[in-house]
Amino acid sequence: MSRLNFTVDRRSSDHGDRWRDNSICRDMDGELFFPVGTGPSARNQTEQAKAVCRRCPVQLACLNWALESGEQFGVAGGMSEDERQALLRRGIRSVATA
């Protein structure tokens, strides 16, 4: 399991949805980001989605949206639903974008 290191910003923030206009995935098939199951195919799909996120200029804004809105499914901001849930259990509701 890889270890994630973030600078944490616990303040509430309003990111709005303007960041979506600059997301790499905005014109992609959204199914890539919602793998079904836990088998090898789903894990591969999750890694493909994360690879898209790693290239995205608004990755952290997307991750903040997913954490703050409680998005329970799919890959968002470069993290799977399980990875985001782990942050939420630790009380992390947003990450610093600067």
Residue pairs with C-beta under 8 A, 6 or more apart in sequence:
4 79
4 83
6 87
6 92
6 95
6 96
7 95
7 96
8 92
8 94
8 95
8 96
9 94
9 95
9 96
9 97
10 91
10 92
10 93
10 94
11 94
12 68
12 93
12 94
13 64
13 68
13 94
15 61
15 64
15 65
15 68
17 65
19 58
19 61
19 62
19 65
20 26
20 58
22 57
22 58
23 56
23 58
23 62
24 52
24 53
24 55
24 56
24 57
25 32
25 33
25 52
25 53
25 56
28 52
32 45
32 48
32 49
32 52
33 49
33 52
33 74
33 75
33 76
34 73
34 74
34 75
35 41
35 42
35 43
35 45
35 46
35 49
35 74
35 75
36 42
46 75
46 80
49 74
49 75
50 75
50 78
50 79
50 80
53 59
53 62
53 75
53 76
53 77
53 78
53 79
54 78
56 62
56 78
59 77
59 78
60 77
60 95
60 96
60 97
61 77
61 97
62 76
62 77
62 78
63 76
63 77
63 78
63 79
63 84
63 95
64 77
64 94
64 95
64 97
65 71
65 76
65 77
66 76
66 77
66 79
66 84
67 77
67 84
67 87
67 88
67 92
67 93
67 94
67 95
68 93
68 94
70 88
71 81
71 84
72 81
72 85
73 81
74 80
74 81
75 81
76 84
77 84
79 87
